[in-house]
Amino acid sequence: MATADDVIAGLLDKSLETASINAHGWHDRGQGPGSVHGQFVKWLTFGDLAGSVADDVARIRAQPLVPRTIPIYGYIYDVRSGNLQEVAEATRLGRAD
């Protein structure tokens, strides 16, 4: 199974146009040219965005330099709409004592 980095690099190999996604996966819509340079980038993709936010909040909460009286929140920013979506599990993990 291909990793997200492999998928992105493969799409960029074919063309530099914006790809599309549907139930069957990612699809290149461009006519080319592409670039091999996408192979050398660590794209740092997320398999579970909300889970990643909750993990980050838990990691911050566990730091001894962060007072337990300070609440920590986690949000996902939707770049298309500009909206913030609160991650409920992150808020639970980051609540103040």
Backbone atoms as SQL, in Angstrom:
CREATE TABLE atoms (id INTEGER PRIMARY KEY, chain TEXT, resi INTEGER, resn TEXT, atom TEXT, x REAL, y REAL, z REAL);
INSERT INTO atoms VALUES
  (1, 'A', 1, 'MET', 'N', 0.845, -1.180, 0.000),
  (2, 'A', 1, 'MET', 'CA', 0.000, 0.000, 0.000),
  (3, 'A', 1, 'MET', 'C', 0.894, 1.247, 0.000),
  (4, 'A', 2, 'ALA', 'N', 0.542, 2.203, -0.830),
  (5, 'A', 2, 'ALA', 'CA', 1.333, 3.425, -0.951),
  (6, 'A', 2, 'ALA', 'C', 1.102, 4.342, 0.246),
  (7, 'A', 3, 'THR', 'N', 2.163, 5.012, 0.657),
  (8, 'A', 3, 'THR', 'CA', 2.030, 6.017, 1.711),
  (9, 'A', 3, 'THR', 'C', 1.518, 7.307, 1.091),
  (10, 'A', 4, 'ALA', 'N', 1.064, 8.227, 1.922),
  (11, 'A', 4, 'ALA', 'CA', 0.596, 9.523, 1.426),
  (12, 'A', 4, 'ALA', 'C', 1.716, 10.254, 0.696),
  (13, 'A', 5, 'ASP', 'N', 2.954, 10.149, 1.190),
  (14, 'A', 5, 'ASP', 'CA', 4.091, 10.775, 0.511),
  (15, 'A', 5, 'ASP', 'C', 4.261, 10.200, -0.894),
  (16, 'A', 6, 'ASP', 'N', 4.097, 8.872, -1.040),
  (17, 'A', 6, 'ASP', 'CA', 4.216, 8.236, -2.354),
  (18, 'A', 6, 'ASP', 'C', 3.116, 8.706, -3.303),
  (19, 'A', 7, 'VAL', 'N', 1.901, 8.841, -2.786),
  (20, 'A', 7, 'VAL', 'CA', 0.782, 9.284, -3.611),
  (21, 'A', 7, 'VAL', 'C', 1.019, 10.712, -4.104),
  (22, 'A', 8, 'ILE', 'N', 1.419, 11.595, -3.207),
  (23, 'A', 8, 'ILE', 'CA', 1.667, 12.983, -3.585),
  (24, 'A', 8, 'ILE', 'C', 2.804, 13.067, -4.595),
  (25, 'A', 9, 'ALA', 'N', 3.891, 12.354, -4.338),
  (26, 'A', 9, 'ALA', 'CA', 5.026, 12.361, -5.262),
  (27, 'A', 9, 'ALA', 'C', 4.617, 11.832, -6.631),
  (28, 'A', 10, 'GLY', 'N', 3.800, 10.776, -6.655),
  (29, 'A', 10, 'GLY', 'CA', 3.326, 10.217, -7.918),
  (30, 'A', 10, 'GLY', 'C', 2.471, 11.190, -8.705),
  (31, 'A', 11, 'LEU', 'N', 1.603, 11.902, -8.017),
  (32, 'A', 11, 'LEU', 'CA', 0.767, 12.908, -8.684),
  (33, 'A', 11, 'LEU', 'C', 1.627, 14.026, -9.263),
  (34, 'A', 12, 'LEU', 'N', 2.603, 14.475, -8.486),
  (35, 'A', 12, 'LEU', 'CA', 3.465, 15.557, -8.952),
  (36, 'A', 12, 'LEU', 'C', 4.384, 15.111, -10.087),
  (37, 'A', 13, 'ASP', 'N', 4.725, 13.837, -10.130),
  (38, 'A', 13, 'ASP', 'CA', 5.511, 13.314, -11.249),
  (39, 'A', 13, 'ASP', 'C', 4.774, 13.506, -12.568),
  (40, 'A', 14, 'LYS', 'N', 3.436, 13.392, -12.522),
  (41, 'A', 14, 'LYS', 'CA', 2.625, 13.470, -13.739),
  (42, 'A', 14, 'LYS', 'C', 2.321, 14.896, -14.149),
  (43, 'A', 15, 'SER', 'N', 1.950, 15.733, -13.179),
  (44, 'A', 15, 'SER', 'CA', 1.628, 17.132, -13.490),
  (45, 'A', 15, 'SER', 'C', 1.663, 17.957, -12.215),
  (46, 'A', 16, 'LEU', 'N', 1.724, 19.256, -12.390),
  (47, 'A', 16, 'LEU', 'CA', 1.728, 20.171, -11.242),
  (48, 'A', 16, 'LEU', 'C', 0.360, 20.820, -11.044),
  (49, 'A', 17, 'GLU', 'N', -0.647, 20.323, -11.751),
  (50, 'A', 17, 'GLU', 'CA', -2.013, 20.819, -11.596),
  (51, 'A', 17, 'GLU', 'C', -2.635, 20.252, -10.321),
  (52, 'A', 18, 'THR', 'N', -3.671, 20.901, -9.821),
  (53, 'A', 18, 'THR', 'CA', -4.371, 20.426, -8.633),
  (54, 'A', 18, 'THR', 'C', -5.040, 19.089, -8.920),
  (55, 'A', 19, 'ALA', 'N', -4.808, 18.101, -8.084),
  (56, 'A', 19, 'ALA', 'CA', -5.413, 16.780, -8.230),
  (57, 'A', 19, 'ALA', 'C', -6.822, 16.795, -7.652),
  (58, 'A', 20, 'SER', 'N', -7.587, 15.773, -7.982),
  (59, 'A', 20, 'SER', 'CA', -8.929, 15.628, -7.414),
  (60, 'A', 20, 'SER', 'C', -8.986, 14.312, -6.645),
  (61, 'A', 21, 'ILE', 'N', -9.974, 14.205, -5.788),
  (62, 'A', 21, 'ILE', 'CA', -10.145, 12.980, -5.002),
  (63, 'A', 21, 'ILE', 'C', -11.607, 12.580, -5.036),
  (64, 'A', 22, 'ASN', 'N', -11.848, 11.266, -5.060),
  (65, 'A', 22, 'ASN', 'CA', -13.199, 10.738, -4.936),
  (66, 'A', 22, 'ASN', 'C', -13.117, 9.448, -4.124),
  (67, 'A', 23, 'ALA', 'N', -14.177, 8.656, -4.131),
  (68, 'A', 23, 'ALA', 'CA', -14.222, 7.429, -3.332),
  (69, 'A', 23, 'ALA', 'C', -13.143, 6.424, -3.743),
  (70, 'A', 24, 'HIS', 'N', -12.614, 6.567, -4.954),
  (71, 'A', 24, 'HIS', 'CA', -11.607, 5.634, -5.451),
  (72, 'A', 24, 'HIS', 'C', -10.184, 6.141, -5.254),
  (73, 'A', 25, 'GLY', 'N', -10.020, 7.319, -4.666),
  (74, 'A', 25, 'GLY', 'CA', -8.689, 7.849, -4.392),
  (75, 'A', 25, 'GLY', 'C', -8.382, 9.109, -5.168),
  (76, 'A', 26, 'TRP', 'N', -7.096, 9.448, -5.205),
  (77, 'A', 26, 'TRP', 'CA', -6.616, 10.669, -5.852),
  (78, 'A', 26, 'TRP', 'C', -6.443, 10.443, -7.353),
  (79, 'A', 27, 'HIS', 'N', -6.702, 11.517, -8.120),
  (80, 'A', 27, 'HIS', 'CA', -6.584, 11.447, -9.573),
  (81, 'A', 27, 'HIS', 'C', -5.925, 12.711, -10.097),
  (82, 'A', 28, 'ASP', 'N', -4.986, 12.520, -11.000),
  (83, 'A', 28, 'ASP', 'CA', -4.322, 13.645, -11.641),
  (84, 'A', 28, 'ASP', 'C', -5.232, 14.198, -12.738),
  (85, 'A', 29, 'ARG', 'N', -5.458, 15.499, -12.739),
  (86, 'A', 29, 'ARG', 'CA', -6.309, 16.132, -13.754),
  (87, 'A', 29, 'ARG', 'C', -5.490, 16.908, -14.774),
  (88, 'A', 30, 'GLY', 'N', -4.206, 17.057, -14.540),
  (89, 'A', 30, 'GLY', 'CA', -3.377, 17.893, -15.391),
  (90, 'A', 30, 'GLY', 'C', -2.827, 17.171, -16.602),
  (91, 'A', 31, 'GLN', 'N', -2.292, 17.952, -17.514),
  (92, 'A', 31, 'GLN', 'CA', -1.705, 17.410, -18.736),
  (93, 'A', 31, 'GLN', 'C', -0.181, 17.341, -18.659),
  (94, 'A', 32, 'GLY', 'N', 0.403, 17.784, -17.566),
  (95, 'A', 32, 'GLY', 'CA', 1.853, 17.783, -17.427),
  (96, 'A', 32, 'GLY', 'C', 2.415, 19.115, -17.848),
  (97, 'A', 33, 'PRO', 'N', 3.645, 19.358, -17.748),
  (98, 'A', 33, 'PRO', 'CA', 4.636, 18.408, -17.242),
  (99, 'A', 33, 'PRO', 'C', 4.599, 18.323, -15.721),
  (100, 'A', 34, 'GLY', 'N', 5.196, 17.283, -15.227),
  (101, 'A', 34, 'GLY', 'CA', 5.305, 17.108, -13.792),
  (102, 'A', 34, 'GLY', 'C', 6.718, 17.404, -13.327),
  (103, 'A', 35, 'SER', 'N', 7.027, 16.918, -12.119),
  (104, 'A', 35, 'SER', 'CA', 8.354, 17.143, -11.554),
  (105, 'A', 35, 'SER', 'C', 8.703, 15.998, -10.614),
  (106, 'A', 36, 'VAL', 'N', 9.934, 15.544, -10.664),
  (107, 'A', 36, 'VAL', 'CA', 10.394, 14.481, -9.763),
  (108, 'A', 36, 'VAL', 'C', 10.719, 15.029, -8.373),
  (109, 'A', 37, 'HIS', 'N', 10.731, 16.316, -8.225),
  (110, 'A', 37, 'HIS', 'CA', 11.149, 16.922, -6.956),
  (111, 'A', 37, 'HIS', 'C', 10.199, 16.630, -5.797),
  (112, 'A', 38, 'GLY', 'N', 8.967, 16.251, -6.079),
  (113, 'A', 38, 'GLY', 'CA', 8.031, 15.877, -5.017),
  (114, 'A', 38, 'GLY', 'C', 8.476, 14.648, -4.246),
  (115, 'A', 39, 'GLN', 'N', 9.362, 13.855, -4.840),
  (116, 'A', 39, 'GLN', 'CA', 9.879, 12.657, -4.168),
  (117, 'A', 39, 'GLN', 'C', 10.783, 12.989, -2.984),
  (118, 'A', 40, 'PHE', 'N', 11.300, 14.190, -2.957),
  (119, 'A', 40, 'PHE', 'CA', 12.299, 14.554, -1.956),
  (120, 'A', 40, 'PHE', 'C', 11.731, 15.405, -0.815),
  (121, 'A', 41, 'VAL', 'N', 10.407, 15.504, -0.767),
  (122, 'A', 41, 'VAL', 'CA', 9.736, 16.310, 0.252),
  (123, 'A', 41, 'VAL', 'C', 9.051, 15.377, 1.243),
  (124, 'A', 42, 'LYS', 'N', 9.190, 15.667, 2.532),
  (125, 'A', 42, 'LYS', 'CA', 8.405, 14.985, 3.556),
  (126, 'A', 42, 'LYS', 'C', 7.129, 15.795, 3.733),
  (127, 'A', 43, 'TRP', 'N', 6.004, 15.258, 3.286),
  (128, 'A', 43, 'TRP', 'CA', 4.756, 16.016, 3.235),
  (129, 'A', 43, 'TRP', 'C', 4.068, 16.126, 4.579),
  (130, 'A', 44, 'LEU', 'N', 4.437, 15.303, 5.536),
  (131, 'A', 44, 'LEU', 'CA', 3.884, 15.369, 6.900),
  (132, 'A', 44, 'LEU', 'C', 2.359, 15.331, 6.890),
  (133, 'A', 45, 'THR', 'N', 1.822, 14.352, 6.204),
  (134, 'A', 45, 'THR', 'CA', 0.374, 14.208, 6.105),
  (135, 'A', 45, 'THR', 'C', -0.196, 13.612, 7.386),
  (136, 'A', 46, 'PHE', 'N', -1.504, 13.736, 7.563),
  (137, 'A', 46, 'PHE', 'CA', -2.202, 13.219, 8.740),
  (138, 'A', 46, 'PHE', 'C', -3.161, 12.122, 8.310),
  (139, 'A', 47, 'GLY', 'N', -3.076, 10.970, 8.950),
  (140, 'A', 47, 'GLY', 'CA', -4.053, 9.920, 8.720),
  (141, 'A', 47, 'GLY', 'C', -5.327, 10.183, 9.498),
  (142, 'A', 48, 'ASP', 'N', -5.186, 10.764, 10.677),
  (143, 'A', 48, 'ASP', 'CA', -6.317, 11.063, 11.558),
  (144, 'A', 48, 'ASP', 'C', -6.080, 12.459, 12.121),
  (145, 'A', 49, 'LEU', 'N', -6.643, 13.454, 11.487),
  (146, 'A', 49, 'LEU', 'CA', -6.379, 14.835, 11.865),
  (147, 'A', 49, 'LEU', 'C', -6.846, 15.144, 13.284),
  (148, 'A', 50, 'ALA', 'N', -8.078, 14.771, 13.623),
  (149, 'A', 50, 'ALA', 'CA', -8.589, 15.043, 14.978),
  (150, 'A', 50, 'ALA', 'C', -7.769, 14.294, 16.023),
  (151, 'A', 51, 'GLY', 'N', -7.383, 13.058, 15.722),
  (152, 'A', 51, 'GLY', 'CA', -6.551, 12.296, 16.648),
  (153, 'A', 51, 'GLY', 'C', -5.189, 12.932, 16.844),
  (154, 'A', 52, 'SER', 'N', -4.641, 13.492, 15.782),
  (155, 'A', 52, 'SER', 'CA', -3.346, 14.167, 15.868),
  (156, 'A', 52, 'SER', 'C', -3.440, 15.414, 16.751),
  (157, 'A', 53, 'VAL', 'N', -4.529, 16.159, 16.613),
  (158, 'A', 53, 'VAL', 'CA', -4.737, 17.347, 17.449),
  (159, 'A', 53, 'VAL', 'C', -4.860, 16.935, 18.915),
  (160, 'A', 54, 'ALA', 'N', -5.638, 15.885, 19.187),
  (161, 'A', 54, 'ALA', 'CA', -5.799, 15.402, 20.565),
  (162, 'A', 54, 'ALA', 'C', -4.458, 14.931, 21.132),
  (163, 'A', 55, 'ASP', 'N', -3.663, 14.240, 20.327),
  (164, 'A', 55, 'ASP', 'CA', -2.331, 13.803, 20.776),
  (165, 'A', 55, 'ASP', 'C', -1.443, 14.994, 21.119),
  (166, 'A', 56, 'ASP', 'N', -1.489, 16.026, 20.294),
  (167, 'A', 56, 'ASP', 'CA', -0.686, 17.231, 20.557),
  (168, 'A', 56, 'ASP', 'C', -1.101, 17.902, 21.859),
  (169, 'A', 57, 'VAL', 'N', -2.411, 18.006, 22.079),
  (170, 'A', 57, 'VAL', 'CA', -2.896, 18.626, 23.322),
  (171, 'A', 57, 'VAL', 'C', -2.468, 17.784, 24.524),
  (172, 'A', 58, 'ALA', 'N', -2.579, 16.476, 24.424),
  (173, 'A', 58, 'ALA', 'CA', -2.143, 15.603, 25.526),
  (174, 'A', 58, 'ALA', 'C', -0.657, 15.777, 25.806),
  (175, 'A', 59, 'ARG', 'N', 0.135, 15.909, 24.753),
  (176, 'A', 59, 'ARG', 'CA', 1.585, 16.100, 24.919),
  (177, 'A', 59, 'ARG', 'C', 1.878, 17.435, 25.613),
  (178, 'A', 60, 'ILE', 'N', 1.155, 18.482, 25.213),
  (179, 'A', 60, 'ILE', 'CA', 1.341, 19.796, 25.857),
  (180, 'A', 60, 'ILE', 'C', 0.885, 19.735, 27.315),
  (181, 'A', 61, 'ARG', 'N', -0.249, 19.077, 27.564),
  (182, 'A', 61, 'ARG', 'CA', -0.777, 18.973, 28.934),
  (183, 'A', 61, 'ARG', 'C', 0.220, 18.245, 29.834),
  (184, 'A', 62, 'ALA', 'N', 0.956, 17.295, 29.319),
  (185, 'A', 62, 'ALA', 'CA', 1.895, 16.509, 30.114),
  (186, 'A', 62, 'ALA', 'C', 3.182, 17.260, 30.433),
  (187, 'A', 63, 'GLN', 'N', 3.415, 18.392, 29.812),
  (188, 'A', 63, 'GLN', 'CA', 4.646, 19.151, 30.051),
  (189, 'A', 63, 'GLN', 'C', 4.616, 19.786, 31.438),
  (190, 'A', 64, 'PRO', 'N', 5.654, 19.602, 32.238),
  (191, 'A', 64, 'PRO', 'CA', 5.662, 20.156, 33.596),
  (192, 'A', 64, 'PRO', 'C', 5.733, 21.685, 33.625),
  (193, 'A', 65, 'LEU', 'N', 6.140, 22.316, 32.543),
  (194, 'A', 65, 'LEU', 'CA', 6.229, 23.779, 32.526),
  (195, 'A', 65, 'LEU', 'C', 4.898, 24.458, 32.204),
  (196, 'A', 66, 'VAL', 'N', 3.871, 23.666, 31.850),
  (197, 'A', 66, 'VAL', 'CA', 2.548, 24.225, 31.568),
  (198, 'A', 66, 'VAL', 'C', 1.681, 24.030, 32.814),
  (199, 'A', 67, 'PRO', 'N', 1.319, 25.124, 33.481),
  (200, 'A', 67, 'PRO', 'CA', 0.513, 25.000, 34.708),
  (201, 'A', 67, 'PRO', 'C', -0.813, 24.278, 34.451),
  (202, 'A', 68, 'ARG', 'N', -1.204, 23.427, 35.368),
  (203, 'A', 68, 'ARG', 'CA', -2.461, 22.666, 35.241),
  (204, 'A', 68, 'ARG', 'C', -3.683, 23.579, 35.307),
  (205, 'A', 69, 'THR', 'N', -3.510, 24.819, 35.721),
  (206, 'A', 69, 'THR', 'CA', -4.636, 25.754, 35.810),
  (207, 'A', 69, 'THR', 'C', -4.967, 26.397, 34.461),
  (208, 'A', 70, 'ILE', 'N', -4.134, 26.176, 33.457),
  (209, 'A', 70, 'ILE', 'CA', -4.351, 26.754, 32.135),
  (210, 'A', 70, 'ILE', 'C', -5.028, 25.723, 31.239),
  (211, 'A', 71, 'PRO', 'N', -6.225, 26.034, 30.713),
  (212, 'A', 71, 'PRO', 'CA', -6.854, 25.091, 29.784),
  (213, 'A', 71, 'PRO', 'C', -6.158, 25.133, 28.426),
  (214, 'A', 72, 'ILE', 'N', -6.137, 23.991, 27.764),
  (215, 'A', 72, 'ILE', 'CA', -5.530, 23.871, 26.441),
  (216, 'A', 72, 'ILE', 'C', -6.615, 23.338, 25.507),
  (217, 'A', 73, 'TYR', 'N', -6.748, 23.962, 24.367),
  (218, 'A', 73, 'TYR', 'CA', -7.760, 23.569, 23.397),
  (219, 'A', 73, 'TYR', 'C', -7.087, 23.141, 22.102),
  (220, 'A', 74, 'GLY', 'N', -7.823, 22.396, 21.302),
  (221, 'A', 74, 'GLY', 'CA', -7.316, 21.992, 19.995),
  (222, 'A', 74, 'GLY', 'C', -8.396, 22.194, 18.948),
  (223, 'A', 75, 'TYR', 'N', -8.006, 22.777, 17.832),
  (224, 'A', 75, 'TYR', 'CA', -8.937, 23.064, 16.745),
  (225, 'A', 75, 'TYR', 'C', -8.354, 22.611, 15.416),
  (226, 'A', 76, 'ILE', 'N', -9.235, 22.380, 14.477),
  (227, 'A', 76, 'ILE', 'CA', -8.853, 22.123, 13.090),
  (228, 'A', 76, 'ILE', 'C', -9.316, 23.324, 12.286),
  (229, 'A', 77, 'TYR', 'N', -8.403, 23.884, 11.500),
  (230, 'A', 77, 'TYR', 'CA', -8.714, 25.031, 10.656),
  (231, 'A', 77, 'TYR', 'C', -9.050, 24.538, 9.258),
  (232, 'A', 78, 'ASP', 'N', -10.238, 24.874, 8.785),
  (233, 'A', 78, 'ASP', 'CA', -10.659, 24.506, 7.435),
  (234, 'A', 78, 'ASP', 'C', -10.211, 25.603, 6.482),
  (235, 'A', 79, 'VAL', 'N', -9.230, 25.305, 5.647),
  (236, 'A', 79, 'VAL', 'CA', -8.659, 26.331, 4.768),
  (237, 'A', 79, 'VAL', 'C', -9.647, 26.777, 3.703),
  (238, 'A', 80, 'ARG', 'N', -10.618, 25.943, 3.370),
  (239, 'A', 80, 'ARG', 'CA', -11.603, 26.334, 2.352),
  (240, 'A', 80, 'ARG', 'C', -12.625, 27.326, 2.895),
  (241, 'A', 81, 'SER', 'N', -13.139, 27.052, 4.088),
  (242, 'A', 81, 'SER', 'CA', -14.203, 27.897, 4.641),
  (243, 'A', 81, 'SER', 'C', -13.679, 28.964, 5.603),
  (244, 'A', 82, 'GLY', 'N', -12.482, 28.748, 6.155),
  (245, 'A', 82, 'GLY', 'CA', -11.955, 29.663, 7.161),
  (246, 'A', 82, 'GLY', 'C', -12.497, 29.387, 8.554),
  (247, 'A', 83, 'ASN', 'N', -13.256, 28.312, 8.710),
  (248, 'A', 83, 'ASN', 'CA', -13.851, 27.979, 10.003),
  (249, 'A', 83, 'ASN', 'C', -12.903, 27.166, 10.871),
  (250, 'A', 84, 'LEU', 'N', -13.073, 27.306, 12.173),
  (251, 'A', 84, 'LEU', 'CA', -12.372, 26.483, 13.158),
  (252, 'A', 84, 'LEU', 'C', -13.342, 25.446, 13.686),
  (253, 'A', 85, 'GLN', 'N', -12.884, 24.202, 13.779),
  (254, 'A', 85, 'GLN', 'CA', -13.693, 23.134, 14.343),
  (255, 'A', 85, 'GLN', 'C', -13.010, 22.653, 15.610),
  (256, 'A', 86, 'GLU', 'N', -13.689, 22.813, 16.726),
  (257, 'A', 86, 'GLU', 'CA', -13.107, 22.351, 17.986),
  (258, 'A', 86, 'GLU', 'C', -13.059, 20.823, 18.003),
  (259, 'A', 87, 'VAL', 'N', -11.962, 20.274, 18.494),
  (260, 'A', 87, 'VAL', 'CA', -11.813, 18.831, 18.652),
  (261, 'A', 87, 'VAL', 'C', -12.179, 18.517, 20.102),
  (262, 'A', 88, 'ALA', 'N', -13.339, 17.896, 20.291),
  (263, 'A', 88, 'ALA', 'CA', -13.881, 17.658, 21.634),
  (264, 'A', 88, 'ALA', 'C', -12.919, 16.853, 22.507),
  (265, 'A', 89, 'GLU', 'N', -12.291, 15.838, 21.941),
  (266, 'A', 89, 'GLU', 'CA', -11.348, 15.019, 22.722),
  (267, 'A', 89, 'GLU', 'C', -10.155, 15.854, 23.176),
  (268, 'A', 90, 'ALA', 'N', -9.699, 16.768, 22.338),
  (269, 'A', 90, 'ALA', 'CA', -8.578, 17.653, 22.722),
  (270, 'A', 90, 'ALA', 'C', -8.990, 18.558, 23.875),
  (271, 'A', 91, 'THR', 'N', -10.203, 19.091, 23.816),
  (272, 'A', 91, 'THR', 'CA', -10.693, 19.950, 24.891),
  (273, 'A', 91, 'THR', 'C', -10.786, 19.161, 26.197),
  (274, 'A', 92, 'ARG', 'N', -11.251, 17.921, 26.109),
  (275, 'A', 92, 'ARG', 'CA', -11.349, 17.071, 27.306),
  (276, 'A', 92, 'ARG', 'C', -9.961, 16.815, 27.894),
  (277, 'A', 93, 'LEU', 'N', -9.015, 16.491, 27.042),
  (278, 'A', 93, 'LEU', 'CA', -7.653, 16.193, 27.498),
  (279, 'A', 93, 'LEU', 'C', -6.941, 17.429, 28.049),
  (280, 'A', 94, 'GLY', 'N', -7.295, 18.592, 27.548),
  (281, 'A', 94, 'GLY', 'CA', -6.604, 19.800, 27.929),
  (282, 'A', 94, 'GLY', 'C', -7.274, 20.619, 29.019),
  (283, 'A', 95, 'ARG', 'N', -8.353, 20.096, 29.587),
  (284, 'A', 95, 'ARG', 'CA', -9.085, 20.883, 30.609),
  (285, 'A', 95, 'ARG', 'C', -8.189, 21.193, 31.811),
  (286, 'A', 96, 'ALA', 'N', -8.452, 22.326, 32.408),
  (287, 'A', 96, 'ALA', 'CA', -7.697, 22.760, 33.588),
  (288, 'A', 96, 'ALA', 'C', -8.201, 22.035, 34.826),
  (289, 'A', 97, 'ASP', 'N', -7.313, 21.923, 35.803),
  (290, 'A', 97, 'ASP', 'CA', -7.686, 21.307, 37.097),
  (291, 'A', 97, 'ASP', 'C', -8.270, 22.357, 38.013);
